Amino acid sequence: MKEAEQNIGNQPYSEISQQAKIKAALLEVPSGATTLCKRLLQNDRLTVDEAQSVLFEATEALSGSAPFGLKSSPKITGHLGQGFESTGFIFDTKEGKWVIKIGLPKNCVSGVYSPSTNKYASTMVWNYRALMDTFQEKLPHVTPSPYFVIPPSGLSRHTTVQIQPYIQPTTNADNLTNSQREDLIAERTTFYYLSRSMLKHKRVMPDLVKRKNLIVGTTSGQAHYTLVDVGLFHLQAPTPVLNILVFFSQRLSLSRDLRALKSRR
């Protein structure tokens, strides 16, 4: 699949019937707990060799819009971690460091598309377009670019793969100047209000339940807020508990980030 474009298509989850949404909502907590426990007990984790095999196949499947160096002997060099939907790895190429996210066999939460489906892949593309449409003008560094999605139908492992640039986190905020902190405070506040506008107009917003989804990263030598996960909270998804967590995490995350930045001025 080529690099995600800005044009936004049909809203994800809009085709699910009301009856199916009610059923999925009732199963959200028990199914999520059961799936998560099984995953922890079975220790279902990708090895570096397995990830390398997926990486070769995924980069070969990229369209001509991808940088040529991205396909030239990419090599896994590190493990980023495992979330509810995918496992992340860092890999090196002639184009620098990149990240590959390999979808897990199924999603933990009932009512959310599984990474093993093409519907999940198309939703990730939709998410990226919605983010670009919302943030690109005022916060161009927030959304990772370029961003590629390879759907399950194009891979032997049959799961969605995402590829995006690696953003180096700013690990020591004490090294930031007062001017940089002021800029970051402005960026973080703007991000919050644009996220709320996104919820109002597109019925989605960035998921900040996981703290590391939004980081202060170094881009072209400058510190900027960057989303490293383009997964969005969808108001239409039949996940009431998750919806509440994501909604309130926005305000809590804003307060925490601003407090940390202001305390070092």
Backbone as JSON, one array per atom type, in Angstrom:
{
  "sequence": "MKEAEQNIGNQPYSEISQQAKIKAALLEVPSGATTLCKRLLQNDRLTVDEAQSVLFEATEALSGSAPFGLKSSPKITGHLGQGFESTGFIFDTKEGKWVIKIGLPKNCVSGVYSPSTNKYASTMVWNYRALMDTFQEKLPHVTPSPYFVIPPSGLSRHTTVQIQPYIQPTTNADNLTNSQREDLIAERTTFYYLSRSMLKHKRVMPDLVKRKNLIVGTTSGQAHYTLVDVGLFHLQAPTPVLNILVFFSQRLSLSRDLRALKSRR",
  "N": [[0.85, -1.19, 0.0], [0.52, 2.22, -0.77], [2.05, 5.27, 0.51], [0.17, 6.77, 3.11], [-2.42, 9.01, 2.28], [-3.82, 12.37, 2.41], [-6.53, 12.64, 1.92], [-9.73, 11.9, 3.18], [-11.77, 9.1, 3.7], [-14.65, 6.97, 4.07], [-16.12, 6.83, 7.34], [-14.66, 4.8, 9.81], [-16.14, 1.95, 11.43], [-18.72, 2.74, 10.96], [-20.35, 1.05, 9.59], [-21.21, -0.96, 11.25], [-23.86, -2.68, 12.8], [-26.46, -1.58, 15.1], [-27.25, -3.54, 16.9], [-25.07, -5.31, 16.85], [-23.13, -3.62, 17.9], [-24.02, -3.22, 20.53], [-23.78, -5.81, 21.56], [-20.98, -6.22, 21.32], [-20.09, -4.21, 23.03], [-21.0, -5.09, 25.53], [-19.38, -7.29, 25.82], [-16.88, -6.24, 26.03], [-15.15, -5.84, 28.39], [-14.99, -8.53, 29.68], [-14.06, -10.11, 27.46], [-11.76, -8.77, 26.72], [-10.16, -9.0, 29.04], [-9.86, -11.77, 29.17], [-8.54, -12.38, 26.73], [-6.18, -10.9, 27.06], [-5.03, -12.12, 29.32], [-4.55, -14.7, 28.3], [-2.65, -14.06, 26.39], [-0.52, -13.13, 27.94], [0.07, -15.4, 29.47], [0.73, -17.27, 27.52], [2.9, -16.09, 26.48], [3.28, -14.89, 23.95], [5.33, -13.82, 21.74], [7.13, -12.08, 19.22], [10.1, -13.23, 17.67], [13.38, -11.86, 16.93], [14.32, -12.87, 14.5], [11.93, -13.71, 13.28], [10.66, -11.24, 13.06], [12.45, -9.98, 11.33], [12.08, -11.44, 9.0], [9.42, -10.74, 8.38], [9.85, -8.02, 7.99], [11.5, -7.91, 5.65], [9.69, -8.92, 3.77], [7.61, -7.05, 3.99], [8.81, -4.58, 3.24], [9.41, -5.14, 0.61], [6.91, -5.17, -0.41], [6.17, -2.55, -0.47], [5.11, 0.39, -2.2], [6.11, 2.32, -5.13], [6.34, 4.87, -4.06], [7.77, 4.82, -1.76], [10.9, 5.55, -0.12], [13.87, 4.66, -1.85], [16.08, 3.61, -0.47], [14.9, 2.46, 1.72], [14.23, -0.1, 1.1], [16.57, -1.38, 0.81], [18.4, -3.81, 2.02], [17.26, -3.8, 4.78], [17.66, -3.9, 8.34], [16.8, -5.38, 11.38], [17.38, -3.85, 14.46], [16.68, -3.44, 17.07], [14.3, -3.88, 19.79], [11.23, -2.37, 20.33], [9.0, -2.69, 21.95], [5.86, -4.12, 23.15], [2.47, -3.66, 22.43], [-1.12, -3.45, 22.83], [-2.03, -4.04, 20.33], [0.06, -4.44, 18.52], [3.55, -5.35, 17.85], [6.57, -3.63, 18.21], [9.55, -2.8, 16.38], [12.88, -1.52, 15.9], [14.55, -0.64, 12.91], [17.41, -0.48, 10.74], [18.38, 1.4, 7.84], [19.61, 2.64, 4.66], [18.35, 5.0, 4.62], [18.29, 5.86, 7.18], [17.11, 5.42, 10.62], [14.23, 3.43, 11.22], [10.87, 2.42, 12.08], [9.12, -0.61, 12.52], [5.92, -1.9, 12.89], [4.36, -4.74, 13.85], [1.41, -6.43, 13.52], [-0.5, -8.07, 16.09], [-1.94, -11.4, 16.57], [-4.71, -11.1, 17.2], [-7.05, -8.6, 18.37], [-7.16, -7.24, 21.7], [-9.51, -6.13, 22.69], [-12.95, -6.57, 22.48], [-14.97, -5.75, 19.7], [-13.26, -4.05, 18.43], [-11.43, -3.71, 15.45], [-9.5, -6.46, 14.3], [-5.93, -6.77, 13.93], [-5.37, -8.64, 12.02], [-7.05, -8.31, 9.92], [-8.11, -6.82, 6.81], [-9.7, -4.65, 7.18], [-8.8, -3.45, 9.49], [-6.32, -2.52, 8.59], [-7.13, -0.62, 6.66], [-8.4, 1.14, 8.34], [-6.26, 2.15, 9.84], [-4.97, 3.62, 7.87], [-6.98, 5.49, 7.38], [-7.0, 6.73, 9.88], [-4.48, 8.01, 9.85], [-4.78, 9.84, 7.77], [-6.79, 11.44, 8.87], [-5.41, 12.53, 11.06], [-3.39, 14.0, 9.74], [-4.98, 15.84, 8.4], [-5.99, 17.26, 10.52], [-3.78, 18.2, 12.11], [-1.6, 19.0, 10.49], [-1.27, 21.65, 9.49], [-0.89, 23.46, 11.73], [0.67, 22.04, 13.54], [3.02, 20.59, 12.29], [4.93, 18.66, 12.94], [3.82, 16.76, 14.52], [2.57, 14.46, 13.41], [3.95, 11.45, 12.28], [6.01, 11.17, 9.4], [7.28, 9.92, 6.32], [4.49, 7.57, 6.24], [3.6, 4.22, 6.18], [1.4, 1.56, 5.3], [0.97, -1.89, 5.23], [-1.26, -4.19, 4.19], [-2.88, -7.21, 5.53], [-3.44, -8.98, 3.43], [-1.31, -8.83, 1.75], [0.81, -10.17, 2.85], [2.57, -13.07, 4.06], [2.39, -13.73, 6.73], [-0.01, -12.75, 7.39], [-1.05, -10.33, 8.67], [-1.51, -6.92, 9.69], [0.95, -4.51, 8.87], [2.86, -1.74, 9.89], [4.92, 0.96, 8.9], [7.18, 3.47, 9.77], [9.12, 6.52, 10.27], [11.79, 6.47, 12.72], [11.67, 8.22, 15.72], [13.83, 10.02, 17.67], [13.69, 10.04, 21.11], [13.57, 12.83, 23.39], [15.5, 12.6, 26.01], [16.41, 13.92, 28.28], [14.99, 16.41, 29.81], [16.01, 18.53, 31.19], [18.02, 19.62, 29.73], [16.87, 21.26, 27.92], [16.33, 24.54, 26.65], [14.92, 27.6, 28.04], [13.43, 28.86, 26.08], [12.9, 26.74, 24.34], [11.3, 25.16, 25.99], [9.1, 26.85, 26.32], [8.14, 26.88, 23.71], [7.42, 24.18, 23.48], [5.42, 24.01, 25.41], [3.48, 25.61, 24.21], [3.02, 24.06, 21.9], [2.01, 21.73, 23.07], [-0.34, 22.6, 24.3], [-1.77, 23.51, 22.07], [-2.03, 21.09, 20.73], [-3.79, 19.74, 22.43], [-6.21, 21.26, 22.2], [-6.72, 21.05, 19.46], [-7.1, 18.32, 19.33], [-9.49, 18.03, 20.75], [-11.16, 19.46, 19.03], [-10.99, 17.77, 16.86], [-12.35, 15.55, 17.86], [-14.9, 16.59, 18.02], [-15.56, 17.25, 15.33], [-14.75, 15.09, 13.71], [-15.24, 12.88, 15.17], [-13.32, 11.37, 16.41], [-10.21, 10.93, 18.26], [-6.77, 11.4, 19.31], [-5.23, 8.64, 20.99], [-4.21, 8.68, 24.18], [-3.9, 7.1, 26.38], [-1.82, 5.34, 26.82], [1.18, 6.47, 27.91], [3.51, 6.82, 26.39], [2.69, 7.25, 23.81], [2.62, 9.84, 22.87], [5.33, 11.78, 22.46], [8.18, 13.85, 23.36], [10.23, 14.52, 20.87], [13.27, 14.47, 18.9], [13.56, 16.24, 16.01], [15.12, 17.03, 13.08], [17.08, 18.22, 14.62], [15.66, 19.75, 16.44], [13.44, 20.04, 19.26], [10.28, 18.6, 19.42], [6.78, 17.89, 19.93], [5.61, 14.66, 19.16], [3.53, 12.22, 17.73], [3.83, 8.83, 18.19], [2.26, 6.76, 17.74], [-0.33, 6.13, 15.64], [-2.82, 5.26, 16.18], [-6.26, 5.77, 16.83], [-8.86, 6.94, 19.04], [-12.09, 5.99, 18.5], [-15.21, 7.32, 18.42], [-17.43, 5.98, 17.53], [-16.82, 3.34, 17.85], [-17.65, 0.26, 19.45], [-16.84, 0.38, 22.32], [-17.21, 1.21, 25.23], [-15.92, 1.44, 27.81], [-13.19, 1.78, 27.18], [-13.47, 4.11, 25.67], [-14.14, 6.03, 27.63], [-11.81, 6.02, 29.19], [-9.9, 6.95, 27.32], [-10.92, 9.49, 26.7], [-10.75, 10.97, 29.17], [-8.05, 10.7, 29.62], [-6.82, 12.49, 27.96], [-7.03, 15.07, 29.15], [-5.71, 14.61, 31.59], [-3.19, 13.88, 30.67], [-2.37, 16.25, 29.43], [-2.21, 18.01, 31.66], [-0.19, 16.76, 33.15], [2.04, 16.85, 31.37], [2.37, 19.64, 30.96], [2.88, 20.47, 33.55], [5.31, 19.19, 34.04], [6.99, 20.46, 32.19], [6.86, 23.17, 32.97], [7.89, 23.09, 35.53], [10.58, 22.97, 35.25], [11.46, 25.34, 34.31]],
  "CA": [[0.0, 0.0, 0.0], [1.36, 3.42, -0.84], [2.02, 6.16, 1.66], [-1.16, 7.27, 3.4], [-2.66, 10.36, 1.76], [-4.6, 13.2, 3.3], [-7.94, 12.53, 1.63], [-10.4, 11.04, 4.16], [-12.9, 8.37, 3.13], [-15.76, 6.64, 4.96], [-15.81, 6.71, 8.76], [-14.59, 3.43, 10.33], [-17.17, 1.49, 12.36], [-20.05, 3.25, 10.62], [-21.17, -0.01, 8.98], [-21.61, -1.94, 12.27], [-25.26, -2.5, 13.21], [-26.65, -1.22, 16.5], [-27.3, -4.78, 17.67], [-23.7, -5.8, 16.97], [-22.41, -2.71, 18.8], [-24.44, -3.51, 21.91], [-23.18, -7.1, 21.92], [-19.54, -6.02, 21.49], [-19.9, -3.36, 24.2], [-21.21, -5.93, 26.7], [-18.28, -8.24, 25.9], [-15.6, -5.53, 26.01], [-14.31, -6.12, 29.55], [-14.64, -9.96, 29.84], [-13.27, -10.63, 26.35], [-10.45, -8.14, 26.78], [-9.4, -9.59, 30.14], [-9.54, -13.15, 28.8], [-7.53, -12.36, 25.67], [-4.93, -10.39, 27.61], [-4.47, -13.16, 30.19], [-4.02, -15.76, 27.44], [-1.44, -13.55, 25.74], [0.54, -13.08, 28.94], [0.42, -16.77, 29.87], [1.35, -17.96, 26.39], [4.14, -15.37, 26.14], [3.27, -14.85, 22.48], [6.18, -12.71, 21.31], [7.9, -12.29, 17.98], [11.56, -13.22, 17.78], [14.03, -10.96, 15.99], [14.36, -13.55, 13.2], [10.58, -13.64, 12.71], [10.43, -9.84, 12.68], [13.28, -9.69, 10.17], [11.41, -12.05, 7.85], [8.28, -9.88, 8.07], [10.39, -6.76, 7.49], [11.89, -8.09, 4.25], [8.49, -9.09, 2.96], [6.84, -5.81, 4.01], [9.48, -3.54, 2.45], [9.26, -5.52, -0.79], [5.52, -4.9, -0.81], [5.95, -1.11, -0.54], [4.95, 0.93, -3.55], [7.2, 3.17, -5.62], [6.43, 6.14, -3.33], [8.67, 4.64, -0.63], [12.31, 5.83, -0.43], [14.56, 3.49, -2.38], [16.95, 3.06, 0.55], [14.1, 1.73, 2.69], [14.15, -1.49, 0.68], [17.92, -1.88, 0.61], [18.94, -4.58, 3.15], [16.87, -3.31, 6.1], [18.07, -4.83, 9.39], [16.27, -5.15, 12.72], [18.47, -3.57, 15.41], [16.21, -3.31, 18.44], [12.89, -4.15, 20.09], [10.63, -1.2, 20.96], [8.02, -3.09, 22.95], [4.63, -4.72, 22.66], [1.25, -3.03, 22.89], [-2.32, -4.27, 22.75], [-2.35, -4.38, 18.95], [1.22, -4.76, 17.69], [4.9, -5.38, 18.42], [7.4, -2.68, 17.47], [10.99, -3.02, 16.28], [13.67, -0.51, 15.17], [15.44, -1.22, 11.9], [18.32, 0.47, 10.08], [18.48, 1.39, 6.38], [20.39, 3.77, 4.13], [17.54, 6.19, 4.86], [18.29, 6.12, 8.61], [16.37, 4.5, 11.48], [12.79, 3.35, 11.0], [10.13, 1.54, 13.0], [8.12, -1.5, 11.95], [4.96, -2.41, 13.86], [3.78, -5.96, 13.31], [0.17, -6.7, 14.23], [-0.67, -9.31, 16.83], [-2.96, -12.26, 15.94], [-6.06, -10.54, 17.36], [-7.1, -7.47, 19.29], [-7.6, -7.6, 23.05], [-10.82, -5.58, 23.02], [-14.06, -6.93, 21.6], [-15.56, -4.6, 19.02], [-12.21, -3.32, 17.71], [-10.95, -4.52, 14.34], [-8.28, -7.22, 14.52], [-4.84, -6.48, 13.0], [-5.32, -9.66, 10.98], [-8.07, -8.01, 8.91], [-7.88, -5.68, 5.94], [-10.46, -3.53, 7.73], [-7.89, -2.79, 10.43], [-5.33, -1.8, 7.79], [-7.75, 0.56, 6.06], [-8.68, 2.06, 9.44], [-5.02, 2.83, 10.17], [-4.77, 4.63, 6.83], [-7.98, 6.54, 7.66], [-6.5, 7.46, 11.06], [-3.37, 8.86, 9.46], [-5.33, 10.95, 6.98], [-7.5, 12.33, 9.8], [-4.39, 13.24, 11.82], [-2.77, 14.98, 8.86], [-5.98, 16.87, 8.12], [-6.2, 18.04, 11.75], [-2.59, 18.78, 12.72], [-0.49, 19.34, 9.6], [-1.09, 23.09, 9.3], [-0.38, 24.15, 12.91], [1.67, 21.21, 14.23], [3.47, 19.67, 11.23], [5.83, 17.61, 13.44], [3.07, 15.82, 15.36], [2.28, 13.22, 12.71], [5.15, 10.89, 11.63], [5.93, 11.17, 7.94], [6.13, 9.25, 5.73], [3.87, 6.48, 7.0], [3.17, 3.19, 5.24], [0.61, 0.44, 5.83], [0.91, -3.06, 4.37], [-2.4, -4.96, 4.7], [-2.65, -8.65, 5.69], [-3.55, -9.71, 2.16], [-0.05, -8.78, 1.02], [1.87, -10.79, 3.65], [2.36, -14.47, 4.4], [2.0, -13.8, 8.15], [-1.41, -12.32, 7.37], [-1.35, -9.33, 9.67], [-1.2, -5.56, 9.26], [2.27, -4.0, 9.22], [3.04, -0.3, 9.74], [6.31, 1.4, 8.84], [7.29, 4.92, 9.92], [10.46, 6.91, 10.75], [12.07, 6.42, 14.15], [11.89, 9.54, 16.32], [14.68, 9.92, 18.86], [13.08, 10.76, 22.24], [14.39, 13.74, 24.18], [15.54, 11.87, 27.28], [16.75, 14.78, 29.41], [14.32, 17.69, 29.64], [16.8, 19.59, 31.84], [18.91, 20.21, 28.73], [16.1, 22.17, 27.08], [16.39, 25.95, 27.02], [13.61, 28.17, 28.4], [12.72, 29.12, 24.83], [12.4, 25.45, 23.85], [10.2, 24.76, 26.86], [7.95, 27.69, 25.98], [7.63, 26.37, 22.44], [6.78, 22.89, 23.74], [4.17, 24.29, 26.12], [2.54, 26.08, 23.19], [2.68, 22.91, 21.07], [1.19, 20.77, 23.83], [-1.67, 23.21, 24.47], [-2.41, 23.48, 20.75], [-2.38, 19.69, 20.47], [-4.99, 19.42, 23.22], [-7.41, 21.89, 21.65], [-6.97, 20.46, 18.15], [-7.64, 16.98, 19.59], [-10.9, 18.21, 21.1], [-11.84, 19.83, 17.79], [-11.04, 16.54, 16.07], [-13.42, 14.73, 18.42], [-16.18, 17.22, 17.68], [-15.85, 17.27, 13.9], [-14.49, 13.8, 13.06], [-15.67, 11.85, 16.12], [-12.13, 10.59, 16.79], [-9.16, 11.73, 18.88], [-5.59, 10.59, 19.63], [-5.29, 7.8, 22.18], [-3.07, 8.99, 25.05], [-3.93, 6.26, 27.58], [-0.43, 4.92, 26.97], [1.92, 7.72, 28.01], [4.56, 6.92, 25.37], [2.13, 7.49, 22.48], [2.98, 11.21, 22.49], [6.64, 12.03, 23.07], [9.01, 14.97, 22.89], [11.27, 13.9, 20.07], [14.19, 15.35, 18.18], [13.36, 16.24, 14.57], [16.0, 18.03, 12.46], [17.83, 18.89, 15.67], [14.78, 20.53, 17.29], [12.51, 19.27, 20.08], [8.86, 18.78, 19.09], [5.88, 16.8, 20.29], [5.35, 13.77, 18.04], [2.77, 10.99, 17.98], [4.51, 7.66, 17.64], [1.2, 5.77, 17.5], [-1.42, 6.81, 14.93], [-4.1, 4.69, 16.58], [-7.19, 6.79, 17.31], [-10.1, 6.6, 19.73], [-13.24, 6.2, 17.62], [-16.43, 7.46, 19.2], [-18.42, 5.01, 17.05], [-16.42, 1.97, 18.19], [-18.43, -0.24, 20.6], [-15.9, 0.16, 23.43], [-17.53, 2.3, 26.17], [-14.92, 1.61, 28.87], [-12.01, 2.37, 26.55], [-13.82, 5.48, 25.28], [-14.06, 6.87, 28.81], [-10.39, 6.14, 29.55], [-9.21, 7.8, 26.35], [-11.42, 10.85, 26.82], [-10.19, 11.63, 30.34], [-6.59, 10.68, 29.57], [-6.38, 13.7, 27.25], [-6.86, 16.17, 30.11], [-4.69, 14.22, 32.54], [-1.91, 13.92, 29.97], [-2.04, 17.66, 29.25], [-1.8, 18.56, 32.96], [1.09, 16.15, 33.52], [3.1, 17.36, 30.5], [2.61, 21.06, 31.22], [3.5, 20.59, 34.88], [6.71, 18.77, 33.92], [7.73, 21.48, 31.45], [6.91, 24.41, 33.73], [8.67, 22.92, 36.75], [12.02, 23.04, 34.93], [11.83, 26.66, 33.8]],
  "C": [[0.88, 1.24, 0.0], [1.2, 4.27, 0.41], [0.62, 6.73, 1.85], [-1.31, 8.72, 2.93], [-3.62, 11.1, 2.69], [-6.1, 13.06, 3.09], [-8.62, 11.52, 2.55], [-11.64, 10.42, 3.53], [-13.99, 8.13, 4.16], [-15.28, 6.44, 6.4], [-15.75, 5.25, 9.19], [-15.7, 3.18, 11.36], [-18.58, 1.96, 12.01], [-20.96, 2.16, 10.07], [-21.66, -1.04, 10.0], [-23.03, -1.64, 12.74], [-25.34, -2.18, 14.7], [-26.65, -2.46, 17.38], [-25.9, -5.35, 17.9], [-22.88, -4.92, 17.92], [-22.76, -2.98, 20.25], [-23.79, -4.8, 22.4], [-21.68, -6.94, 22.2], [-19.25, -5.2, 22.75], [-20.04, -4.17, 25.49], [-20.04, -6.89, 26.92], [-16.91, -7.57, 26.05], [-14.69, -5.93, 27.17], [-13.98, -7.61, 29.69], [-13.78, -10.51, 28.71], [-11.87, -10.06, 26.36], [-9.57, -8.75, 27.86], [-8.96, -11.01, 29.79], [-8.42, -13.21, 27.77], [-6.17, -11.91, 26.2], [-4.25, -11.43, 28.51], [-3.85, -14.29, 29.36], [-2.7, -15.32, 26.81], [-0.26, -13.53, 26.71], [1.02, -14.48, 29.32], [1.16, -17.51, 28.76], [2.65, -17.32, 25.95], [4.33, -15.3, 24.62], [4.05, -13.62, 21.99], [6.95, -13.07, 20.05], [9.39, -12.31, 18.28], [12.12, -12.22, 16.76], [14.06, -11.57, 14.59], [13.0, -13.5, 12.51], [10.28, -12.22, 12.24], [11.22, -9.47, 11.44], [12.65, -10.25, 8.91], [10.22, -11.22, 7.41], [8.75, -8.57, 7.45], [10.78, -6.86, 6.02], [10.67, -8.14, 3.35], [7.7, -7.78, 2.86], [7.48, -4.72, 3.16], [9.41, -3.86, 0.96], [7.88, -5.18, -1.31], [5.23, -3.41, -0.92], [5.88, -0.65, -1.99], [6.13, 1.82, -3.92], [7.34, 4.48, -4.89], [7.38, 6.04, -2.13], [10.1, 4.97, -1.03], [13.03, 4.56, -0.86], [15.41, 2.81, -1.31], [16.22, 2.26, 1.6], [14.07, 0.24, 2.38], [15.52, -2.15, 0.57], [18.49, -2.48, 1.9], [18.56, -4.0, 4.51], [17.18, -4.35, 7.18], [17.49, -4.43, 10.74], [17.44, -4.95, 13.69], [17.99, -3.43, 16.85], [14.73, -3.58, 18.57], [12.32, -2.95, 20.84], [9.67, -1.56, 22.08], [6.77, -3.65, 22.3], [3.43, -4.03, 23.27], [0.09, -3.98, 22.79], [-2.58, -4.76, 21.32], [-1.15, -4.82, 18.13], [2.51, -4.82, 18.5], [5.79, -4.5, 17.57], [8.88, -3.02, 17.52], [11.63, -1.82, 15.56], [14.48, -1.24, 14.11], [16.22, -0.12, 11.2], [18.29, 0.29, 8.56], [19.4, 2.52, 5.96], [19.65, 5.09, 4.32], [17.5, 6.55, 6.34], [17.48, 5.08, 9.38], [14.87, 4.6, 11.23], [12.18, 2.43, 12.05], [9.17, 0.68, 12.19], [7.24, -1.99, 13.08], [4.23, -3.59, 13.22], [2.56, -6.33, 14.15], [0.15, -8.05, 14.93], [-1.82, -10.12, 16.22], [-4.39, -11.72, 16.06], [-6.01, -9.4, 18.35], [-7.62, -7.92, 20.65], [-9.06, -7.23, 23.29], [-11.87, -6.0, 21.99], [-14.64, -5.68, 20.97], [-14.56, -3.74, 18.28], [-11.65, -4.24, 16.64], [-9.63, -5.21, 14.67], [-7.21, -6.83, 13.51], [-4.73, -7.49, 11.87], [-6.32, -9.42, 9.85], [-7.67, -6.81, 8.05], [-8.62, -4.43, 6.44], [-9.61, -2.74, 8.72], [-6.87, -1.94, 9.65], [-5.92, -0.53, 7.19], [-8.1, 1.59, 7.13], [-7.43, 2.83, 9.84], [-4.69, 3.91, 9.13], [-5.74, 5.81, 7.05], [-7.51, 7.39, 8.84], [-5.42, 8.46, 10.68], [-3.86, 10.08, 8.67], [-6.05, 11.96, 7.87], [-6.51, 13.14, 10.64], [-3.73, 14.33, 10.97], [-3.71, 16.15, 8.61], [-6.15, 17.81, 9.32], [-4.96, 18.83, 12.16], [-1.56, 19.37, 11.76], [-0.23, 20.84, 9.48], [-0.42, 23.75, 10.51], [0.71, 23.38, 13.64], [2.21, 20.16, 13.25], [4.36, 18.53, 11.73], [5.09, 16.54, 14.25], [2.89, 14.47, 14.69], [3.54, 12.7, 12.01], [4.97, 10.82, 10.12], [7.28, 10.8, 7.34], [5.64, 8.08, 6.58], [3.28, 5.5, 5.99], [2.4, 2.08, 5.96], [0.6, -0.68, 4.8], [-0.18, -3.96, 4.93], [-2.1, -6.46, 4.76], [-2.65, -9.43, 4.38], [-2.24, -9.72, 1.38], [1.1, -9.46, 1.73], [1.55, -12.24, 3.98], [1.96, -14.64, 5.86], [0.55, -13.39, 8.34], [-1.75, -11.43, 8.57], [-0.93, -7.96, 9.15], [0.18, -5.12, 9.76], [2.3, -2.49, 8.95], [4.53, 0.03, 9.75], [6.34, 2.93, 8.89], [8.68, 5.27, 10.42], [10.59, 6.76, 12.26], [12.35, 7.83, 14.65], [12.69, 9.36, 17.6], [14.06, 10.71, 20.01], [14.08, 11.71, 22.9], [14.41, 13.2, 25.61], [15.81, 12.75, 28.49], [16.15, 16.17, 29.2], [15.09, 18.84, 30.27], [17.73, 20.28, 30.86], [18.19, 21.18, 27.8], [16.26, 23.61, 27.57], [14.99, 26.44, 27.4], [12.77, 28.43, 27.16], [12.13, 27.83, 24.26], [11.22, 24.97, 24.69], [8.94, 25.56, 26.56], [7.31, 27.22, 24.68], [6.88, 25.06, 22.64], [5.46, 23.06, 24.49], [3.09, 24.74, 25.14], [2.08, 24.92, 22.3], [1.72, 21.98, 21.8], [-0.22, 21.31, 24.04], [-2.45, 23.18, 23.17], [-2.86, 22.06, 20.4], [-3.67, 19.31, 21.19], [-6.25, 19.98, 22.56], [-7.73, 21.37, 20.24], [-7.54, 19.05, 18.3], [-9.12, 17.06, 19.93], [-11.74, 18.62, 19.89], [-12.0, 18.62, 16.89], [-12.18, 15.63, 16.54], [-14.78, 15.28, 18.01], [-16.54, 17.06, 16.21], [-15.66, 15.92, 13.19], [-14.88, 12.61, 13.93], [-14.54, 10.87, 16.44], [-11.17, 11.52, 17.52], [-7.98, 10.83, 19.2], [-5.74, 9.86, 20.95], [-4.04, 8.04, 23.02], [-3.13, 8.21, 26.37], [-2.53, 5.75, 27.87], [0.44, 6.17, 26.87], [2.92, 7.92, 26.87], [4.01, 7.13, 23.96], [2.46, 8.88, 21.95], [4.27, 11.56, 23.22], [7.22, 13.36, 22.61], [10.18, 14.32, 22.17], [12.11, 14.91, 19.33], [13.99, 15.17, 16.68], [14.17, 17.37, 13.96], [16.71, 18.87, 13.52], [17.0, 19.71, 16.64], [13.82, 19.62, 18.06], [11.06, 19.62, 19.72], [8.06, 17.63, 19.65], [5.55, 15.99, 19.04], [4.54, 12.57, 18.5], [3.54, 9.82, 17.38], [3.52, 6.51, 17.4], [0.03, 6.5, 16.87], [-2.77, 6.19, 15.23], [-4.98, 5.76, 17.19], [-8.32, 6.16, 18.13], [-11.24, 6.96, 18.8], [-14.52, 6.22, 18.44], [-17.46, 6.41, 18.8], [-18.04, 3.57, 17.37], [-17.18, 1.51, 19.43], [-17.53, -0.62, 21.78], [-16.11, 1.25, 24.49], [-16.49, 2.52, 27.25], [-13.67, 2.27, 28.32], [-12.27, 3.81, 26.16], [-13.67, 6.45, 26.46], [-12.6, 7.1, 29.21], [-9.65, 7.09, 28.63], [-9.62, 9.26, 26.5], [-10.76, 11.58, 27.98], [-8.66, 11.63, 30.34], [-6.05, 11.9, 28.86], [-6.09, 14.83, 28.24], [-5.76, 15.85, 31.12], [-3.29, 14.31, 31.92], [-1.45, 15.37, 29.78], [-1.5, 18.25, 30.56], [-0.43, 18.05, 33.36], [2.24, 16.74, 32.7], [3.42, 18.82, 30.78], [3.27, 21.26, 32.58], [4.98, 20.24, 34.82], [7.54, 19.84, 33.23], [7.92, 22.75, 32.26], [7.79, 24.3, 34.97], [10.16, 23.06, 36.51], [12.43, 24.41, 34.39], [12.62, 27.46, 34.82]]
}
